[in-house]
């Protein structure tokens, strides 16, 4: 469910992901390995762990997932 709380949570996760990307990039640069999607995956795991503790975060079944277009049409 999109609301202002979930939007702020997503923005914080995006900022955190950029920081993690920079850290992993610097950490892997001596061996010449790119960070690729590791920062995004780690951030997603970290931000999905507390879903049981936050009432604003609700699990959605795959059947309940909608596209932005269908959300705008309502």
Secondary structure, DSSP 8 states (H G I E B T S, - for coil): ---HHHHHHHHHHHHHHHHHHHHHHHHHHTTT---TTHHHHHHHHHHHHGGGT-TT-----GGG---HHHHHH-
